[in-house]
Amino acid sequence: MTWSDYIERNPEVMCGKPVIKGTRITVEFILERLGNGWSVDELIESFPHLRPEHFRAASAFRPAVK
């Protein structure tokens, strides 16, 4: 698995921020929640369409440096 299997950027979705493919949930949102003490299980309960691999991809995400 690579993060690019699950994360995309589209200038028409969330102003081009990286999101979980097929959603409007940003990597930033996921990482902020995890950093604030939310567990993966709590996030999945709140967003049942997300899967554990989405959280691994968000944690592994490294944007290209321009």
N, C-alpha and C positions, 0 to 999 in steps of 0.2 A: 504494500500500500504506500502510495505517496500522497502528500497533501493535495496535489493537483487533481487527483481522482475525485475529490469531494469539494474543492473550493474553486470558485470562479470570480472573475471581475467583469462587469458589464457596465459601461458608462450610463446605461439607462436604468440600472437597479442600484438603489442606495448610493447614488452619486459616484458609482464606480468603486466603492469600498469592496474588499473581498468578502464574499458571502458563501454560505453553504449552498451548493448547486441546487437549483430549483426552489430556493427559499429567499426570503429577505432578511434572514438572520445573519448578522455580520460576525466575522471572526472576532472583531473587537468586542462585541456584546458577549460572546461566549467566554473569552478570556477574562473580561472584567468580572463576570459572574463567578467564574472559578476562583479568581483572585480575591473576591469578596467572601469566599467561604462556601459558596454553593457547591453541592456535590453533583456529580454527573447524574446520579439517580434523581435528584431534585429537578435538574434541568430537563431530563427526559420526561418526568412527570408533568412539567409545565409545557413542554413542547414535544408531544408524543411522536411526532414524525421524525425526530432526530434519533440517531443511533450512536452507540459508543464510538464507532469509527469516525464520526463527524468531530467528536471531541479530540480524538488522537490527531486528526488532520489539522484542526485549529491549533493545537499545541505545537505541531511540527511546521506550521506555515512560516515560510521565510519569503518575504516579497523580493522581487528582483530589484537590484540596485541600478539606478539609471545614471 
